[in-house]
Each structure stands twice: as structure tokens, then as C-alpha cells.
Amino acid sequence: MQPVRTQPDESLAAEVLPPLLVALGVLAAFAFGLLMLNQYRADAVPYLLMGGLVGSIWLSSELLRRNRLQAAGVTVVYALALLPLFSVLAFGVAGNTLIFLSALGVAAAGMLVSPVAPLNVARTAVLTMLVLLVVPALIGRPLATLDVALSAGLSLTLLLVGVAVLTWAGAHNVRGTIAWALDTAAKWQHRGDQLRRAQDALEQEKYEKERLYDQLFRQSQELEAARAAAEAAYRSKASFMATMSHELRTPLNIIIGFSSAMIDHPEVYEGERLAPAMLNDLSEIRRSGEHLLRLINDILDLARVEAGRLDLNKAPLPLTPLLEEMVRTAQGLIQDRPVLLRREFHPGLPTVIADEVRVRQVLLNLVSNACKFTSVGEVAVGARAESHEVVVWVRDTGIGIAESDQERVFQQFEQVESHDVRQHTGTGLGLSICRWLVELHGGRMWLQSELGKGSIFYFTLPRTQVSASANGRVPAIAPRER
């Protein structure tokens, strides 16, 4: 048999029944002892009543053990309500106070059965009492007098009905309170379960977070080790490039030197003039050697910068003579092309703190590129003084650089892909080296360009002192033709 599911009504019975059964057992034993000592006689009715009480106690205990709370409560309630009434068969009605113990069964019905059970038990007890008032006459016992029967019956009826009404009203309140308490307890239990689940989830998240942190820490250590290894390999590569570039320059210088001597001073070779074809080949050898030397010098500078071995010999440097030198160099590079050369710098430029060799290298690279990629138009070299620095630029009206390629040209081994660029070979290192050299001086380099309309390359160098003018600037002059 499936166990009865405990409802709010049965919860109270489950709490009350065990101690009530114990109390009834003690009462039955005490009553039986008194009966044996004081009322011993041949009449069997008292013993039957005790036996009925004991039997109801046993039956209710058995039902309670089987979790049949409703049936156990009904057994106890009707035993308490009816057994005292059957004492009329033994002791009569007059002076029999045991019959009023029936009110205990009515009162217990509200707690053990249901809120409406006290009314039903009281009705059953009243009908049983009416029947018992007539039974003695049926079995040959003297009938109670009318006044005694009315008095006892009316008193018992009023008592049972009153107790039933009070119990019914109280049972509704008590059971409502119990139902609220049980519902509240269930809600708190549900919240407690949710809290425990949330706590378990939080512990799991904490564990997962710690696991991820440990994993991240291990990955960080691995990345640090990989970075250290990469830096070591990078330094080794840079050192190797510097060493190899230096070793390559020696034989190249010999090749360039001998080819130049054979072209410029053929008399050292027994005074015989070389054939034009041989001179052309030697000129090509010298030109290729010089081009290769320039490439190797670029790689050597790049390796030195990456290896941190490029030292600057900074000193106060007047810019005007250096810029004039670049204008003369540009004039030689332009040769007979229809390109106008402009000066866009003031003769009284302030002195800067810089390495003259490296600044000349930067300017020469920019001027060389401007002349190389300008077939017609103009090339300009300019400068202006700012409050704490001098801005230098090289402007041309050549092929220009697309906006998407303007940052890429400063990267290593990068060249803009176009037909005009492919006509001029190079490593793609010149601008990246120039930017590094400028940044080593504490300056910056950038460009402004439009495809097909030319480019302007700017860079800055720190001044030795600030101008005493009000706004800290030397006015820029209008460009003028050479």
C-alpha cells in the first residue's frame, strides 16, 4: 500500500497522535488498576470498556505505524467520544461523570481528523447517548427517571455541541496558521535549496576562475619564455646581419675601387686605353657595386638599430648649411629633367641637437626619392622653427602615394606597388631606417601625399634653445626659385 502523502491536516495529527496514544495507554492502565481495586464485581461491562480502550489504542498505533494518519485519528477520536458514554451500561446515568469525558473525543477530532469532524463526532455521540438511555430498559436494567435523563442528556448535548463549535472555529484558525506555517516553511526550504544551488554554482565558478587563472599564469610564463627566446633569436639575427653586412662591404669596396681605377686612370695599366666595350662593362660593374653597397649599408643600419648598437654622436648642428648641401645634391640628381628646385627654408634657422652624419643620411634619402620619382614639376627642401623643435620637409610633385599605402611605406622591406616604382630598384628599407634615425633623435616623421600629385615628407629635430620671440616661432618664408 502506498504511504499516505502528508497534508496540512495530517501534519498536526502526526505530531499529536503519538503522545496522545501514550497518555491514553497510561490512563487505561491507571483506570484498570482502580477498577480492580475499588470496583471489582461480576459485571463485565467495565472490563469491556477497558478492553475497548486498550483495543482502540492498539489499533490506532498499528494504523499510525502504517502511516494511515486519518484512520488512526478517527479510531482515537471515536474511542474517546463513545467509550465514556457506554459507562451508562455499568454505572447508570445519575451521578455518572464519566459520560462528560466524551467531550475529549469531540475536541480531539478537530486536531486529529478535520475541522468539520467535531460536529460529526458530537452528533454521533448525542445519538449514541439517546440510544443508551433506552438500552438499560431493553436489557432489564432500571430506566433512569425522566428528570435525570433530561438533565444528563441536555447537559451532555450542550457540552458536546459547544465543544464541537469551539473546536470547529479553533481548528479553522489553527489549521490555517499551520497551513501558512507549512507553506512558509516550504518556501524557505525552496529558497534555501536555491541558495545552496547558487552557492554551489558560485563555488564552481570560483574553482573555474582559479583554474583559468592558473592556466593563464602558465600561458603567461610560456609566452614570457617564448618572448625571451624570440628576442634572443632577434638579437642573434641582427648581430648576424651586422656581421655579414660588414664582411660584404670589404670585397665590394675592392670591386668598386678597382673598377673606378680602371675607368678613371687607365694609364696605370701600361698606358693602354681600354676598349669602349670594356669601359661600358666596367662602368656597369662599378654602378652595380655601388648600388649593392648602398643596399648593404641600409641593411647594416637596420641591423644596428635592431641590435641596439647604433650610437648617435649628437652635437649642436646648424641646419642651413646642411640644407644648402641637399639642394646642390638635388640639382645634380635632377640633371636635365624639367624639374624646378625650390628652397623653402629661412637662412637663420636655429641650431639643433643631432648627429650630422645621420641627419644627412635622412635628408639624402628623402631628396633622392623625391628626385627619383619626379619626372616633371618641382622638388623643394624646406624647414621652419617651432617652439621646441625644427620641422624639416622634402616636397615633390611626383607620382604620390595612395592613402592606404602611406603607413606601409615606413615598414621594413615594403614598397608601393606601381609601374613607376618597379622601374627603380631598392630594398624598401630607406624610409623605415629614416624614421628610426629620427626617432632616435627624439623626433618624429610623417608624410602627406596624394596619388598622382606628389608627396611631402616631414621630420622634426629638437632645438638647442628656444627662440626669444613672442610666439616661439620663426616665420616661414615663401618658396622661391633657385
C-alpha positions as CSV (number, residue, x, y, z in Angstrom):
1,M,0.0,0.0,0.0
2,Q,1.3,3.4,-1.0
3,P,2.0,5.7,2.0
4,V,-0.4,8.5,2.5
5,R,1.0,11.9,1.5
6,T,1.1,14.2,4.5
7,Q,-1.3,17.2,4.1
8,P,-1.6,20.1,6.5
9,D,-4.4,18.3,8.3
10,E,-2.4,15.2,8.7
11,S,0.7,17.0,9.8
12,L,-1.0,18.1,13.1
13,A,-2.2,14.5,13.6
14,A,1.3,13.2,13.0
15,E,2.5,15.5,15.8
16,V,-0.4,14.9,18.3
17,L,-1.1,11.2,17.9
18,P,2.0,9.6,19.4
19,P,1.9,11.5,22.7
20,L,-1.9,11.1,22.9
21,L,-1.7,7.4,22.5
22,V,0.9,7.2,25.2
23,A,-1.3,9.3,27.5
24,L,-4.3,7.1,26.8
25,G,-2.3,4.0,27.5
26,V,-1.2,5.3,30.8
27,L,-4.8,6.4,31.5
28,A,-6.2,2.9,30.6
29,A,-3.7,1.2,32.8
30,F,-4.5,3.6,35.7
31,A,-8.2,3.2,35.2
32,F,-7.9,-0.6,35.0
33,G,-6.0,-0.7,38.3
34,L,-8.6,1.4,40.0
35,L,-11.3,-0.8,38.7
36,M,-9.6,-3.9,40.0
37,L,-9.1,-2.3,43.4
38,N,-12.3,-0.5,44.0
39,Q,-15.0,-1.7,41.6
40,Y,-14.3,-5.4,41.3
41,R,-17.6,-7.2,40.7
42,A,-19.1,-9.8,38.5
43,D,-20.4,-7.2,36.0
44,A,-18.3,-7.4,32.7
45,V,-19.2,-4.0,31.3
46,P,-16.3,-2.1,33.0
47,Y,-13.8,-4.6,31.8
48,L,-15.2,-4.5,28.3
49,L,-14.9,-0.7,28.3
50,M,-11.2,-1.0,29.4
51,G,-10.7,-3.6,26.7
52,G,-12.3,-1.4,24.1
53,L,-10.0,1.5,25.1
54,V,-6.9,-0.7,25.0
55,G,-8.0,-2.2,21.7
56,S,-8.6,1.2,20.2
57,I,-5.1,2.3,21.4
58,W,-3.5,-0.7,19.8
59,L,-5.5,-0.3,16.5
60,S,-4.6,3.4,16.3
61,S,-0.9,2.6,17.0
62,E,-0.9,0.0,14.2
63,L,-2.5,2.4,11.8
64,L,0.0,5.1,12.7
65,R,2.8,2.7,12.1
66,R,1.5,2.1,8.6
67,N,1.3,5.9,8.1
68,R,-2.5,5.8,7.9
69,L,-2.9,9.0,9.9
70,Q,-6.5,9.7,9.0
71,A,-7.7,6.3,10.1
72,A,-5.7,6.3,13.3
73,G,-7.1,9.7,14.2
74,V,-10.7,8.6,13.6
75,T,-10.1,5.5,15.8
76,V,-8.8,7.5,18.7
77,V,-11.5,10.2,18.3
78,Y,-14.4,7.9,18.3
79,A,-12.9,5.8,21.1
80,L,-12.6,8.9,23.3
81,A,-16.1,10.1,22.3
82,L,-18.1,6.9,22.6
83,L,-16.4,4.7,25.3
84,P,-17.3,7.1,28.2
85,L,-20.9,7.0,27.1
86,F,-21.0,3.2,27.3
87,S,-20.3,3.6,31.0
88,V,-24.0,4.2,31.4
89,L,-24.5,0.4,30.9
90,A,-22.4,-0.2,34.0
91,F,-23.0,2.8,36.3
92,G,-26.2,4.3,35.0
93,V,-26.9,8.0,34.3
94,A,-27.4,9.5,37.7
95,G,-24.1,10.7,39.2
96,N,-22.1,9.3,36.3
97,T,-19.5,11.9,35.4
98,L,-17.6,9.6,33.0
99,I,-20.1,10.5,30.2
100,F,-18.8,14.0,30.1
101,L,-15.3,12.7,29.1
102,S,-16.9,12.3,25.7
103,A,-16.1,15.9,25.1
104,L,-12.4,14.9,24.9
105,G,-13.1,13.0,21.7
106,V,-15.0,15.9,20.2
107,A,-12.2,18.2,21.0
108,A,-9.6,15.8,19.6
109,A,-11.5,15.4,16.4
110,G,-10.6,19.0,15.3
111,M,-6.9,18.3,15.7
112,L,-6.7,14.7,14.5
113,V,-9.3,14.4,11.7
114,S,-10.6,17.7,10.1
115,P,-12.2,21.0,11.0
116,V,-15.7,19.6,10.4
117,A,-15.1,16.3,12.3
118,P,-16.0,17.8,15.8
119,L,-19.6,18.4,14.6
120,N,-19.9,14.9,13.1
121,V,-18.5,13.3,16.3
122,A,-20.7,15.4,18.5
123,R,-23.8,14.4,16.5
124,T,-22.8,10.7,16.7
125,A,-22.2,11.0,20.5
126,V,-25.5,12.6,21.1
127,L,-27.4,10.0,19.1
128,T,-25.4,7.2,21.0
129,M,-26.4,8.8,24.3
130,L,-30.1,8.8,23.4
131,V,-29.9,5.2,22.4
132,L,-28.1,4.3,25.7
133,L,-30.8,6.0,27.8
134,V,-33.2,3.5,26.3
135,V,-31.0,0.4,26.3
136,P,-31.0,-0.3,30.0
137,A,-34.7,-0.8,29.9
138,L,-34.3,-3.2,26.9
139,I,-31.8,-5.4,28.8
140,G,-33.7,-5.4,32.0
141,R,-31.9,-2.6,33.9
142,P,-33.9,0.1,35.6
143,L,-34.7,3.0,33.4
144,A,-33.4,6.4,34.5
145,T,-36.0,8.9,35.7
146,L,-37.2,11.5,33.2
147,D,-35.6,14.4,35.1
148,V,-32.3,12.6,35.4
149,A,-32.3,11.6,31.8
150,L,-33.2,15.1,30.6
151,S,-30.7,16.7,32.8
152,A,-27.9,14.3,31.8
153,G,-28.8,14.3,28.1
154,L,-29.3,18.0,27.9
155,S,-26.1,18.8,29.7
156,L,-24.1,16.4,27.6
157,T,-25.7,17.7,24.4
158,L,-24.9,21.3,25.2
159,L,-21.4,20.4,26.3
160,L,-20.7,18.3,23.1
161,V,-22.2,20.9,20.8
162,G,-20.4,23.8,22.5
163,V,-17.1,21.9,22.4
164,A,-17.7,21.0,18.7
165,V,-18.4,24.6,17.7
166,L,-15.4,26.0,19.6
167,T,-13.2,23.2,18.2
168,W,-14.5,23.8,14.7
169,A,-13.7,27.5,14.9
170,G,-10.4,26.9,16.6
171,A,-9.5,24.2,14.1
172,H,-10.0,26.5,11.2
173,N,-7.7,29.1,12.7
174,V,-5.1,26.6,13.9
175,R,-5.1,24.7,10.6
176,G,-5.0,27.9,8.6
177,T,-2.0,29.0,10.7
178,I,-0.4,25.6,10.3
179,A,-1.0,25.7,6.6
180,W,0.6,29.1,6.4
181,A,3.5,28.0,8.5
182,L,4.0,24.9,6.4
183,D,3.7,26.9,3.2
184,T,6.2,29.4,4.6
185,A,8.5,26.7,5.6
186,A,8.3,25.1,2.2
187,K,9.1,28.5,0.6
188,W,12.0,29.0,2.9
189,Q,13.2,25.4,2.2
190,H,12.8,26.2,-1.6
191,R,14.8,29.4,-1.1
192,G,17.4,27.5,0.9
193,D,17.7,25.0,-1.8
194,Q,18.1,27.8,-4.4
195,L,20.7,29.4,-2.1
196,R,22.6,26.2,-1.8
197,R,22.5,25.7,-5.6
198,A,23.6,29.3,-6.1
199,Q,26.4,28.7,-3.6
200,D,27.4,25.5,-5.4
201,A,27.4,27.4,-8.7
202,L,29.4,30.2,-7.1
203,E,31.9,27.7,-5.8
204,Q,32.1,26.0,-9.2
205,E,32.7,29.4,-10.9
206,K,35.3,30.2,-8.3
207,Y,37.0,26.9,-9.0
208,E,36.8,27.5,-12.7
209,K,38.1,31.1,-12.3
210,E,41.1,29.8,-10.3
211,R,41.7,27.1,-12.9
212,L,41.6,29.7,-15.7
213,Y,43.9,31.9,-13.7
214,D,46.4,29.1,-13.3
215,Q,46.1,28.3,-17.0
216,L,46.6,32.0,-17.8
217,F,49.5,32.2,-15.5
218,R,51.2,29.2,-17.1
219,Q,50.5,30.6,-20.6
220,S,51.9,33.9,-19.4
221,Q,55.1,32.1,-18.3
222,E,55.2,30.3,-21.6
223,L,54.7,33.5,-23.5
224,E,57.4,35.2,-21.5
225,A,59.8,32.3,-22.2
226,A,58.8,32.4,-25.9
227,R,59.3,36.2,-26.0
228,A,62.7,35.9,-24.4
229,A,63.7,33.2,-26.9
230,A,62.3,35.3,-29.7
231,E,64.3,38.4,-28.5
232,A,67.4,36.3,-28.2
233,A,66.9,35.0,-31.8
234,Y,66.1,38.5,-33.0
235,R,69.3,39.8,-31.4
236,S,71.3,36.9,-32.9
237,K,69.7,37.6,-36.3
238,A,70.5,41.3,-36.1
239,S,74.1,40.6,-34.9
240,F,74.5,38.1,-37.8
241,M,73.1,40.7,-40.3
242,A,75.5,43.3,-38.9
243,T,78.5,41.0,-39.1
244,M,77.7,39.7,-42.6
245,S,76.9,43.2,-43.9
246,H,80.3,44.4,-42.6
247,E,82.1,41.4,-44.1
248,L,80.4,42.0,-47.5
249,R,81.4,45.7,-47.6
250,T,85.2,44.9,-47.8
251,P,85.1,42.9,-51.1
252,L,82.5,45.3,-52.6
253,N,84.8,48.3,-51.8
254,I,87.6,46.5,-53.6
255,I,85.5,45.8,-56.6
256,I,84.3,49.4,-56.7
257,G,87.8,50.7,-56.2
258,F,89.5,48.6,-58.9
259,S,86.7,49.3,-61.4
260,S,86.9,53.0,-60.7
261,A,90.7,53.0,-61.1
262,M,90.4,51.1,-64.4
263,I,87.9,53.7,-65.7
264,D,89.4,56.9,-64.4
265,H,93.1,56.0,-64.6
266,P,93.7,53.5,-67.3
267,E,97.4,54.7,-67.6
268,V,98.3,52.6,-64.6
269,Y,97.8,49.6,-66.9
270,E,100.8,50.1,-69.1
271,G,99.3,53.2,-70.5
272,E,96.9,51.5,-72.8
273,R,93.4,52.8,-73.3
274,L,90.7,50.3,-72.8
275,A,88.2,49.5,-75.5
276,P,84.8,51.3,-75.2
277,A,83.0,47.9,-74.7
278,M,85.3,47.2,-71.8
279,L,84.7,50.6,-70.3
280,N,81.0,50.1,-70.6
281,D,81.2,46.8,-68.8
282,L,83.5,48.3,-66.1
283,S,81.0,51.2,-65.6
284,E,78.2,48.7,-65.2
285,I,80.3,46.8,-62.7
286,R,81.0,50.0,-60.7
287,R,77.4,51.1,-60.9
288,S,76.1,47.7,-59.7
289,G,78.7,47.5,-57.0
290,E,77.8,51.0,-55.7
291,H,74.1,50.1,-55.8
292,L,74.8,46.8,-53.9
293,L,76.9,48.8,-51.4
294,R,74.1,51.2,-50.8
295,L,71.7,48.2,-50.1
296,I,74.2,46.6,-47.8
297,N,74.7,49.9,-45.9
298,D,70.9,50.1,-45.5
299,I,70.8,46.5,-44.1
300,L,73.8,47.3,-41.9
301,D,72.0,50.3,-40.4
302,L,68.8,48.3,-39.9
303,A,70.8,45.6,-38.1
304,R,72.5,48.1,-35.9
305,V,69.2,49.8,-34.9
306,E,67.5,46.4,-34.2
307,A,70.5,45.2,-32.2
308,G,70.7,48.5,-30.3
309,R,74.3,49.1,-31.5
310,L,73.6,52.3,-33.4
311,D,75.1,55.2,-31.4
312,L,74.5,58.8,-32.3
313,N,77.2,61.5,-32.0
314,K,74.8,64.3,-31.1
315,A,76.2,67.8,-31.1
316,P,74.9,71.3,-32.0
317,L,74.2,71.3,-35.7
318,P,73.4,74.3,-37.9
319,L,70.8,73.2,-40.4
320,T,71.1,75.9,-43.0
321,P,74.5,74.7,-44.5
322,L,73.2,71.1,-44.5
323,L,70.0,72.0,-46.3
324,E,72.0,74.0,-48.9
325,E,74.1,70.9,-49.4
326,M,71.0,68.9,-50.1
327,V,69.8,71.5,-52.6
328,R,73.1,71.1,-54.5
329,T,72.8,67.4,-54.3
330,A,69.2,67.5,-55.7
331,Q,70.4,69.7,-58.5
332,G,72.9,67.0,-59.5
333,L,70.2,64.3,-59.3
334,I,67.7,66.2,-61.4
335,Q,70.3,66.8,-64.2
336,D,68.4,67.9,-67.4
337,R,64.9,66.9,-66.4
338,P,62.2,69.7,-66.5
339,V,62.0,69.8,-62.7
340,L,62.2,73.1,-60.7
341,L,64.2,73.1,-57.5
342,R,62.9,75.3,-54.6
343,R,64.3,76.4,-51.3
344,E,61.6,76.7,-48.6
345,F,63.7,77.5,-45.5
346,H,64.9,80.6,-43.7
347,P,68.6,81.4,-43.7
348,G,68.6,82.0,-39.9
349,L,67.3,78.6,-38.7
350,P,68.1,77.7,-35.1
351,T,70.7,75.1,-34.2
352,V,69.5,71.6,-33.4
353,I,71.0,68.8,-31.4
354,A,71.7,65.9,-33.8
355,D,74.2,63.6,-35.4
356,E,75.2,65.3,-38.6
357,V,76.0,62.1,-40.5
358,R,72.6,60.5,-39.7
359,V,70.7,63.7,-40.4
360,R,72.5,64.0,-43.8
361,Q,71.6,60.3,-44.4
362,V,67.9,61.0,-43.8
363,L,67.9,64.1,-45.9
364,L,69.8,62.4,-48.7
365,N,67.4,59.5,-48.8
366,L,64.3,61.8,-48.9
367,V,65.8,64.1,-51.6
368,S,67.0,61.1,-53.6
369,N,63.5,59.6,-53.5
370,A,61.9,62.9,-54.5
371,C,64.2,63.3,-57.5
372,K,63.8,59.7,-58.4
373,F,60.0,59.7,-58.6
374,T,59.6,63.2,-60.1
375,S,59.9,63.4,-63.9
376,V,58.3,66.9,-64.2
377,G,57.3,69.6,-61.8
378,E,59.2,70.6,-58.8
379,V,61.2,69.4,-55.8
380,A,61.5,71.5,-52.6
381,V,63.6,71.3,-49.5
382,G,62.2,73.3,-46.5
383,A,62.3,73.9,-42.8
384,R,60.7,76.1,-40.1
385,A,61.3,76.6,-36.4
386,E,58.8,75.6,-33.8
387,S,58.9,76.4,-30.1
388,H,60.9,73.3,-29.1
389,E,61.9,71.8,-32.4
390,V,62.6,72.4,-36.1
391,V,60.3,70.9,-38.7
392,V,62.1,69.8,-41.9
393,W,60.4,68.6,-45.1
394,V,61.1,67.4,-48.6
395,R,58.3,68.1,-51.1
396,D,57.9,66.8,-54.7
397,T,55.2,66.7,-57.4
398,G,55.9,63.2,-58.4
399,I,53.8,60.0,-58.5
400,G,52.5,60.4,-54.9
401,I,51.4,57.6,-52.6
402,A,47.9,56.3,-52.0
403,E,46.4,56.9,-48.6
404,S,46.2,53.1,-48.0
405,D,49.9,52.8,-48.6
406,Q,51.2,55.8,-46.6
407,E,51.8,54.0,-43.3
408,R,53.1,50.9,-45.1
409,V,56.0,52.7,-46.8
410,F,57.6,53.2,-43.3
411,Q,57.7,49.4,-42.7
412,Q,60.7,47.2,-43.4
413,F,61.1,45.8,-46.9
414,E,57.9,47.5,-48.0
415,Q,57.5,49.3,-51.4
416,V,54.4,50.7,-53.1
417,E,53.3,48.5,-56.0
418,S,53.2,50.6,-59.2
419,H,54.8,50.8,-62.6
420,D,56.9,53.8,-61.7
421,V,58.2,52.2,-58.5
422,R,59.1,49.0,-60.2
423,Q,61.4,51.0,-62.6
424,H,63.6,51.9,-59.6
425,T,65.0,49.1,-57.6
426,G,65.5,49.2,-53.8
427,T,65.2,47.2,-50.6
428,G,62.3,49.1,-49.1
429,L,64.4,49.9,-46.0
430,G,65.3,53.5,-46.7
431,L,62.1,55.1,-45.1
432,S,62.0,52.7,-42.2
433,I,65.6,53.5,-41.4
434,C,64.9,57.2,-41.7
435,R,62.1,57.1,-39.3
436,W,64.2,55.1,-36.8
437,L,67.0,57.6,-37.0
438,V,64.7,60.5,-36.5
439,E,63.0,58.8,-33.5
440,L,66.5,58.1,-32.0
441,H,67.0,61.8,-32.1
442,G,63.7,62.3,-30.2
443,G,61.8,63.5,-33.2
444,R,59.0,62.1,-35.4
445,M,58.4,61.5,-39.1
446,W,55.2,61.6,-41.2
447,L,54.0,62.3,-44.7
448,Q,51.3,63.9,-46.6
449,S,50.6,62.6,-50.1
450,E,48.0,62.3,-52.8
451,L,48.3,59.8,-55.6
452,G,49.4,61.5,-58.8
453,K,50.0,64.9,-57.2
454,G,53.2,64.4,-55.1
455,S,54.3,63.9,-51.5
456,I,55.7,65.8,-48.6
457,F,57.9,64.0,-46.1
458,Y,58.2,65.8,-42.7
459,F,60.5,65.1,-39.7
460,T,61.4,67.0,-36.6
461,L,64.7,67.6,-34.7
462,P,65.0,69.1,-31.2
463,R,66.3,72.6,-30.8
464,T,69.3,73.6,-28.7
465,Q,67.5,76.6,-27.3
466,V,64.0,78.2,-27.5
467,S,63.6,81.4,-29.6
468,A,63.1,84.6,-27.7
469,S,60.3,85.6,-30.0
470,A,56.8,86.1,-28.5
471,N,55.2,83.0,-30.0
472,G,58.4,80.9,-30.2
473,R,58.3,80.6,-34.0
474,V,60.4,81.8,-36.8
475,P,58.1,82.8,-39.6
476,A,58.1,80.5,-42.6
477,I,59.2,82.2,-45.8
478,A,57.5,81.9,-49.2
479,P,59.2,79.4,-51.5
480,R,61.5,81.0,-54.1
481,E,63.0,79.5,-57.2
482,R,66.7,78.7,-57.4
